[in-house]
Amino acid sequence: AGRIYRSLLPELADEVNPRSVVACRLEGENTLVLTVTAQDTSSLRAALNMYLRLVNVADEMQDL
């Protein structure tokens, strides 16, 4: 979880969509908490898709 968290930090620093806000934190050693709030469902869906894709890529890179 820590490696994935660190890989997401640069993305969290950039505001991708002004209609959504994303926060990420670690709870313990093995839990990554991603909080997404948005003004509408399409913004929520876009933000979730982007960050879940980034988490998936980071996880797959750990296996290499």
The 8 nearest C-alpha neighbors of each residue, nearest first, counted from 0:
[[1, 29, 3, 2, 31, 30, 4, 28],
 [2, 0, 4, 3, 5, 28, 25, 29],
 [1, 3, 5, 4, 0, 6, 57, 61],
 [2, 4, 6, 0, 5, 1, 57, 7],
 [3, 5, 1, 7, 2, 6, 0, 8],
 [6, 4, 2, 8, 7, 3, 1, 9],
 [5, 7, 3, 4, 8, 2, 57, 9],
 [8, 6, 4, 10, 5, 9, 11, 3],
 [7, 9, 11, 5, 10, 6, 12, 4],
 [10, 8, 12, 11, 7, 13, 6, 5],
 [11, 9, 7, 12, 8, 13, 14, 6],
 [10, 12, 8, 9, 13, 7, 21, 22],
 [13, 11, 9, 10, 8, 14, 7, 15],
 [14, 12, 11, 10, 15, 9, 16, 8],
 [13, 15, 16, 12, 17, 11, 20, 10],
 [16, 14, 13, 17, 19, 10, 46, 11],
 [15, 17, 18, 19, 14, 42, 20, 46],
 [16, 18, 19, 14, 15, 20, 37, 42],
 [19, 17, 16, 38, 37, 42, 20, 39],
 [20, 18, 37, 36, 17, 16, 42, 38],
 [19, 21, 36, 35, 37, 22, 18, 17],
 [20, 22, 35, 34, 36, 19, 23, 11],
 [23, 21, 34, 33, 35, 20, 24, 11],
 [22, 24, 33, 32, 34, 21, 25, 31],
 [25, 23, 32, 31, 26, 33, 22, 4],
 [24, 26, 31, 30, 32, 27, 23, 1],
 [27, 25, 30, 31, 28, 24, 32, 29],
 [26, 28, 29, 30, 25, 31, 0, 1],
 [27, 29, 30, 26, 0, 1, 25, 31],
 [28, 30, 0, 27, 31, 26, 1, 25],
 [31, 29, 26, 25, 0, 27, 28, 32],
 [30, 32, 25, 0, 24, 26, 33, 29],
 [33, 31, 24, 23, 25, 30, 34, 26],
 [32, 34, 23, 22, 31, 35, 24, 21],
 [35, 33, 22, 21, 23, 32, 36, 20],
 [34, 36, 21, 20, 33, 22, 37, 43],
 [37, 35, 20, 19, 21, 43, 34, 38],
 [38, 36, 19, 43, 39, 18, 42, 20],
 [37, 39, 18, 19, 42, 40, 36, 43],
 [40, 38, 42, 37, 41, 43, 18, 19],
 [39, 41, 43, 42, 44, 37, 38, 45],
 [40, 42, 44, 43, 39, 45, 37, 46],
 [43, 41, 45, 44, 40, 39, 37, 46],
 [44, 42, 40, 37, 46, 41, 45, 47],
 [43, 45, 41, 47, 42, 46, 48, 40],
 [46, 44, 42, 48, 43, 47, 41, 49],
 [47, 45, 49, 43, 48, 44, 42, 50],
 [48, 46, 44, 50, 49, 45, 51, 43],
 [49, 47, 45, 51, 46, 50, 52, 44],
 [48, 50, 52, 46, 47, 51, 45, 53],
 [51, 49, 53, 52, 47, 48, 54, 46],
 [50, 52, 54, 48, 53, 49, 47, 55],
 [51, 53, 55, 49, 50, 54, 48, 56],
 [54, 52, 50, 56, 55, 51, 57, 49],
 [55, 53, 51, 57, 52, 56, 58, 50],
 [54, 56, 52, 58, 53, 57, 51, 59],
 [57, 55, 59, 53, 58, 54, 60, 52],
 [56, 58, 60, 54, 55, 59, 3, 53],
 [57, 59, 55, 61, 56, 60, 54, 3],
 [58, 60, 56, 62, 61, 57, 55, 63],
 [61, 59, 57, 62, 63, 58, 56, 55],
 [62, 60, 58, 59, 63, 57, 2, 3],
 [61, 63, 60, 59, 58, 57, 56, 55],
 [62, 60, 61, 59, 58, 57, 56, 55]]
